[in-house]
C-alpha cells in the first residue's frame, strides 16, 4: 500500500523542504494543491 498526502498541509515549508520531509516519513505519493481552498503555495 502506498501512503499519500495532499501537500498544502505543509505550505509553511518550501516545496523542496516539504518533499524531503514527506520522503523521510516514507510518503510515496503527493497531491499538489492547485486551486481553491487548499491554496497554491507549491504550484
Backbone as CSV, one residue per row, in Angstrom:
resi,resn,N_x,N_y,N_z,CA_x,CA_y,CA_z,C_x,C_y,C_z
1,UNK,0.842,-1.169,0.000,0.000,0.000,0.000,0.889,1.235,0.000
2,UNK,0.533,2.214,-0.819,1.257,3.477,-0.838,0.511,4.505,0.004
3,UNK,1.283,5.265,0.764,0.719,6.326,1.584,0.911,7.646,0.848
4,UNK,-0.132,8.441,0.754,-0.043,9.727,0.074,-0.652,10.837,0.911
5,UNK,-0.266,12.067,0.619,-0.820,13.225,1.306,-1.073,14.338,0.291
6,UNK,-1.904,15.290,0.684,-2.107,16.494,-0.109,-1.197,17.557,0.478
7,UNK,-0.322,18.105,-0.325,0.777,18.917,0.196,0.439,20.267,0.820
8,UNK,-0.719,20.889,0.617,-0.946,22.188,1.255,-0.845,22.177,2.780
9,UNK,-0.900,21.007,3.398,-0.730,20.981,4.856,0.668,21.419,5.276
10,UNK,1.600,21.442,4.312,2.975,21.858,4.597,3.325,23.168,3.893
11,UNK,2.359,24.038,3.711,2.583,25.274,2.954,3.562,26.228,3.628
12,UNK,3.860,26.013,4.910,4.840,26.856,5.597,6.274,26.497,5.223
13,UNK,6.467,25.353,4.540,7.785,24.929,4.060,7.906,25.207,2.564
14,UNK,9.142,25.319,2.076,9.325,25.408,0.630,8.932,24.061,0.022
15,UNK,8.708,24.036,-1.284,8.333,22.787,-1.945,9.394,21.717,-1.712
16,UNK,10.671,22.087,-1.862,11.769,21.131,-1.692,11.826,20.600,-0.270
17,UNK,11.652,21.490,0.716,11.656,21.064,2.116,10.479,20.133,2.410
18,UNK,9.319,20.464,1.864,8.132,19.643,2.082,8.320,18.253,1.490
19,UNK,8.878,18.173,0.282,9.081,16.873,-0.356,10.125,16.044,0.404
20,UNK,11.180,16.694,0.878,12.195,15.984,1.652,11.606,15.448,2.961
21,UNK,10.790,16.265,3.628,10.151,15.840,4.874,9.225,14.654,4.637
22,UNK,8.378,14.754,3.622,7.445,13.669,3.336,8.184,12.395,2.951
23,UNK,9.236,12.533,2.180,10.035,11.372,1.793,10.653,10.701,3.014
24,UNK,11.114,11.510,3.974,11.726,10.949,5.179,10.712,10.162,6.013
25,UNK,9.430,10.462,5.827,8.368,9.743,6.542,7.896,8.505,5.785
26,UNK,8.404,8.323,4.571,8.011,7.171,3.775,6.847,7.426,2.839
27,UNK,6.418,8.673,2.727,5.319,9.020,1.824,5.786,8.814,0.388
28,UNK,4.963,8.150,-0.410,5.335,7.829,-1.789,4.524,8.580,-2.833
29,UNK,3.410,9.164,-2.455,2.592,9.915,-3.401,2.179,11.247,-2.788
30,UNK,2.154,12.286,-3.619,1.789,13.618,-3.158,0.809,14.226,-4.156
31,UNK,-0.273,14.783,-3.633,-1.213,15.524,-4.468,-0.918,17.004,-4.267
32,UNK,-0.632,17.704,-5.350,-0.303,19.130,-5.291,-1.601,19.931,-5.321
33,UNK,-1.808,20.783,-4.324,-2.974,21.659,-4.305,-2.851,22.681,-5.424
34,UNK,-3.881,22.797,-6.256,-3.780,23.661,-7.433,-4.669,24.904,-7.376
35,UNK,-5.829,24.814,-6.806,-6.734,25.965,-6.768,-7.656,25.856,-5.572
36,UNK,-8.382,26.915,-5.319,-9.434,26.875,-4.324,-8.947,26.813,-2.896
37,UNK,-9.699,26.117,-2.077,-9.473,26.075,-0.643,-8.072,25.652,-0.220
38,UNK,-7.474,24.596,-0.812,-6.168,24.196,-0.288,-5.047,25.173,-0.586
39,UNK,-5.243,26.084,-1.490,-4.211,27.046,-1.817,-3.243,26.560,-2.876
40,UNK,-2.300,27.428,-3.237,-1.363,27.118,-4.318,0.087,27.382,-3.918
41,UNK,0.408,27.204,-2.659,1.743,27.556,-2.156,2.870,26.851,-2.901
42,UNK,2.643,25.640,-3.385,3.707,24.871,-4.032,3.514,24.734,-5.532
43,UNK,2.591,25.499,-6.091,2.329,25.361,-7.520,2.965,26.467,-8.310
